[in-house]
Amino acid sequence: MHRPSIAVVGRPNVGKSTLFNRIIGERKAIVEDTPGVTRDRLYGSGEWLNYEFNVIDTGGIEIEDAPFQVQIKMQAEIAILESDVILMICNGREGVTDDDRFVARLLQKSGKPVILVVNKIDNFEMRNDIYDFYELGLGDPYPVSGSHGLGLGDVLDVAIDHVKMLDLGEAVDDSVKVSLIGRPNVGKSSLINAILGEERVIVSDIEGTTRDAIDTKYTVDGEEYTLIDTAGMRKRGKIYEATEKYSILRARRAIERSDVVLVILDGERGIIEQDKRVAGLAHEEGRAIVIVVNKWDAVEKDDKTMKKFEDEIRNAFQFLDYAPITFVSAKTKSRLNTVFPLIRQVDESHKKRIPSSTLNEVIVDSVSMNPTPTDKGRRLNIFYGTQVSVAPPTFVLFVNDTELLHFSYKRYIENQFRRAFDFTGTPIHIMGRKRN
């Protein structure tokens, strides 16, 4: 089941980013009392009433031809298309404006559930100021104070009611879900066609050719896989998406549905910053990862070229030091036989479970080789550990004081687990818990 998405939309300076930060529980969006600070969409994750959802913050929409206004409107329209529920934010201190009316008409055309949120209602007396917003035709306005967090629970209650009515379920499917992510034109569709041996997916040198999410079943050595090509942006009206922006959003959707993620790099053009952003999404979601360098046929090579490129990848993607790397060419189909053995390996690592007795033997040996740290005369004691979940493998260490379990020692324990159990291709989560 994929997570639903809630878009936060409205004209500039109504408090969208403040509400966004409240919903996701962290200060991720830049907040200034200046219109137009947020220009691009921001993405975060929230939870309410045991429902998890994505939250999309957007730049403000206004009628005037202000700087970046065309881009901001485009970003917001795309967020509207990608969302399941929309929060339209208005400023209760300023009343209804022409920009509010413009945004309301835009949202009414979307056909999506829209919740009208009147922000900056910081006290009970100000609630009388919300009734003018009925003229927007979006139903009951909900008074909130983003700066104080007042009223936001009522808004999320209604949002979750809409989410409950969505059909987000998926049929039972035991196949290994493999998504291909990467910036536009790195050859994701070409790789799928080369693997399948047919023109299943439209391929073009034009960035963003893939328009819809495409799932393709494929069987290798009796194991069934579902290949998920990352879709591009559907053009609707005058909405055109910058290639960097759409790839981030579509990659996120594909990753949520995946067991294994193939991070596709362009061997001909090299590594750019966007590659790291896209790969970071898969890492943050805890998916098994294989780095695939495509277009290797177009690279002038000697006996050191592959090792040099691999070193560049390790330097640029230090957070993916566990991910295996393979070099292929979709055009010539060279080395494609390396891909599925790696997919199988990282999928097994991702779902691997370690017996507690074996795990604690490694912990004891690790502590004996590198004693636990001390802080202000107190030493960290690790009493025992256990694995609490898979996909990704997640471990809990029961300790005397969680504050003594510093990141550096946690990293050391992770490295010892990797040496002992071969967790190639999967992130590992290690948590400390105080023993009662």
N, C-alpha and C positions, 0 to 999 in steps of 0.2 A: 504494500500500500504506500503510495507516494504521499508526501506531506502536502497539505493544501497551502496556498499562498495568499497572504493578506497584504494588499497594497495600501500605502498611506499617501493620499493625494490631496492637493489643494493649492490655492494661490500662495505667493511668497509670504513669509513672515507670519504664518498662523500657528507655528509651533509643531510642525510635522516631525522634525528631527528630535525634538524633546520627547514627543509621544513615542516615536520609534525606539528611542533609548529606554524609555520606561517599559515598553512591551518586551524587549529582548533582555532587559536587565543589565545592560552595560552601556558605557558612554562610547558608542562606536561612531555615531554621526557627529559631524562638526556642528556646534550650536553657536550662533552669533545673532545678535539683535539687528541684523542687516539683511535686507531682502536679497535672495539669490545666492546665499552661501553654498547651499547644496545644489550642485549642478547635475550630477550623475545619480543613478540609482545606487542605493546601498542595500545589502542583503544581510539579514540576520535570522536567527531562529528563536522562537518563543514557545512557551507552553502555558496552557490554561485548562483547568479541569481535566487533566491527564491527556489533553490533546496537544500534539506537537504540530507546529506550523512554521512556514517561512514568512518573514516580514520584509516587504520591499519599501524602502524610503525613496521618495522622488523629489526632484527639483520643483519649485513652485511654477504654476501656470498662470499667465496673465495675458491680457489682450495687447497691451502696449508692446511696441517693438523694442523691448529692453535688450541689453547685451545678453547673448547666449539664449534668448527666448525661444528661438526655433528649436535648438537642441534640447532645451529643458522640456518643451512641449512634446517633442518626439520621445524623450525618455519616459515621460509620464504616460503617454499613450501606449508604449510598449509594456510598461508595468501593468496597465489596465488589462491589456490583452492576456498577459501571463498570469493574472491573479484569479483567484476563485471568489474572494470577497474584497470589497473596497471600503476603506474608511475615508470619507471626505471630511477634511478638517477645515473649520472656519474660525475666525477670530471673534469671540463674543464681545470684546471691547469695542470693536469697530463696526459691528453690524454687518448687514448684507451689502456686498459691493457688486459692481458689474462683473468683476473677475470671478466672484463666487457664482454668479448666474451662468457665466460662460463655462466654468468647470462643471457645474451641475448638469448643463445640457450635454456636455461631453460624456459624462458618466451615464446619463439616462440612455444614450445611444448604445452603450456597451452591452446592455442586457444583463450585467452582473449584479448581484446583491450589493447595494450601497447602504452604508450606515453613516448617517449625518452626525458628525461630532463637532460640537461648539466648544472650542478650547478657551483657556484663560478666564474661566468662570471660577474665581478663587474663593468666593464666599457665597453664602446662601442668598443674600440680597441680590446678587447679580443674576440669579436664575431667571428673573423677570425679563432679562434681555434676550432670551433665546427664542421667544415666540415668533419674532420677525422671520426666523429662518424657515418657517413652514412654507413660505412663498417659493422656496427652491424646488418644492415638489418631490422631496426625497423622504418623506415620512417624518416620524418624530425625531426632533433634534435631541441629542444626548449631551448634557453639560458636563465638561470635565475640566480639570486643572492639570495640565501636563507637568508643570513645575512642582506641584504638590502630590500628584498621583491620585487626586480625587476623581471619582466617577469612572475611572478607567475599567474597573471590574465589571460595571454594567455593560460597557461597550463590548468587552471581550465575551461576556455571556451571550450577547446577541450574535456576535461573530461566530462563536462556536455552534450556536443553534443553526446558523446557515451551513457551517461545515458539516454538521451531522446529516444534513439533507443531501450532501454531495455523494455521488457514487465513486468513491475512491478505491474501492476494492479491486483486486486482481484475481483472476482465476488461479487455482493452485498449479504451480509450475515448478517442477523439481530441477529444471535445467540450470546450469551455471550461467548467470547473467554477466555478460562481458560488454562493457561500454568502451567506445573509442572516443577519447576527448583530445582536444588540442586546438590551437588557433586555426582560423580558416586557411584552407588551401595547403594543409600539410599532407593531405592524401588519405584522410580517414575513409572516405567512400571508395577510393581506389583500392585500399587494403582489403576491404570487405569483398569487393568484386574479385580481387586476385585470390583470396582465400576460397571463395565459393566457386570460382571458375566460370562466372557468368556476370553479365551486366545487370546485377540486381539493383544497384543504386546509381542514380544519375551522377556522372562525373564531368566536371568542367574546370577550366583554369580560372573561372570567375569565382571570386570569393563568395561564400554563402550560397552555393548552388543547392545544397540539401535543404529542402523546405519543411519536411515533416519528419517526426521521429519514426525511424524504421527499425522494426525488430525482425531478425532473420534467424530461423532455426538452422542449426548445423550440427552434424554428428561426427565425432572423431573417435575411433577405437571404441565404439559402443557408448561413449559419453556424449550426452546431449548438451549443446550450448545455445544460448540466445545472444546473438550479436546485436548490440544497440548502437546504431550510428547517431552521432550527435546532430540534431536537426538545426537548420538555420532559421532565420526569421521569416515568417510569412508576411509578404507585403500586403497591406490593407490600407486603401486610401493613399495618403501621402506619407505613410510611415516607413521610413528607411532607417535601418540601424547601423551604426558604426560597427565594424567587424569585431573589434575588441569587446564591445559591450554585449553583443548577442552571444558570443561564444562562452562568456562567463556564465550567463544565465542558463543557457541550454546545457552546458556541461554539468551544472549543479543538478538539474532535473535528471539527467542521465545517470549521474553518480548515485543518486538516491536509490535507484532501482537496481544497482549493480552489486555483484559479488566481487568481480575483478574489474579493474580499470586499466586500460592500455593508454598510457600517456604518449601521444604521437608527437615526435619532433621532426623538423625538417632538416635532414642532413645537409642539404644544399645551401640553405639560408642560415643555418646555425641557430643558436639559442637567443631568444629575446625575453624581455621581462614578462610578457604576457604568458609565456610558457610556464613560468614559475607560479603565476597566479592561478592558472587552470589546474596545474598539478597540486597546488596547495589545497584546493577544494577536496580532492580525493583523499589526501592525507588527513585533513580535518574530519572527514566523514568516516575515517577508519577503514577504508577499503583496501583490499589487496591490490598491489600495483606492479605493473611491468612497464618499463620505459622502452618504447619502440622508436628507433631512429629510421625514418623512411627516406626514400629517394637516395639511398646509398650508392646507387648506380651512377648518379650525376656528380659524385664527388671524386676529384682526382686523388688517387691513393698511392701510398707506398706502404712499407711494412710497419710504419709507426702511426699511420693516420687514425686507425681505429682506436688504438690506445690513447692517443692524444685527445680525440673527441670524447672518449669515455672519461678521461680526467677532467675535461671541461664540464661534463654533465655532473660529475661528483662534486665539483667545486660550486656549480650554480645551484644544484639541488641537494644541499647538505642535509636537509630534512628528510630526503628519500634515500639515505645511505643503505637502507635495507632492500631497495628495489633492484631486481636484476635488469640488465640492459641487453637489448639485441638490436642488430643492424640488419635492415631488410630493404627490398625494393619491390614495391607493388607493381611497377612497370615491367620489370624483368622476372618477377616472382622468385628472385634469389633469396635464399635463407628464410623463406616463409615457413619452412618446416621447423624452425626454432621457436615459433610463437606459441603453439598449443602445448608443447611440453612445459614451457614456463608458466602458462596459464594454469595448468594442472598443479604444478608445484606450488605456486603462490596461493591457489585456492585451498590446497591441503594445509598449508601453513596457517592460513586465515582461520580455518575451522579446527585446528589442532587443539586437543585437550591433554594436559599433562597431569598424571596422578600426583596427589598431594605428597605422597612419600618421596617420590623422585624429585619433585620440586624442592622440597625442604632439604634434601641432600645437597642440591646445588646451592641453596641459600647458605647452608652451614659452611660449605667449601669456600664460597665467595667471601664470607665474613672472615674466615681464617686467613685467606690470602690478602685481604684488604680490610682491616678492622673498621668498624662503624665510626663515624665522626663524633666529636664531642663539641659541646657549646656551653660555655660558662660552667665548666666542671661536670656537666651531665653528658653521659654517653648514650647514643641511640642503641636500643636493644630491639632486635628483630626476633620475636618469639616464634613465629611460624608464618607461612604463607599458603595461600590457596588460590586456585583459578576459579573465578566466579562466572565467566562467560567466554564465548568464542565469537569470532567474526566482528571485531578483532579479538585476539586473546587478551583477556583482562584479568589482572591478578591483584589480590589484596594482601598487603603485608601487615600483620598485627604487631604493633610496636608499643613502646612505653610512652612515646610522645611524638605525635605526627609532625610537630614543628622541627624536630631534629632530623627528619627524613628529608634532607636537602635534595634539590634537583640533581646535583652532581653525583650523589651516591645512588639516587634512583636510576640515573643513566648508567652507572656502573653495573647495577644489578640487571638492568635490561640487557646490557652487552653480555653478561654471563649467561643469561637465559638464552640468548641467541646462539652463543657458542655451544651450549649444551643440547639445544633442542631444534636447531635449524628452523628459525622463523623467517626464512627467505621470503621477501615480497610482502610482508604484512607488518603494519605498525603494531606495537605492543603498548597496552595501557597498564600502568602500575600505580596503585593507590595505597596510601597508608591509612590505617585505622587503629585507633587506640584500643588496646585490650582492656576490657573491664576487669 
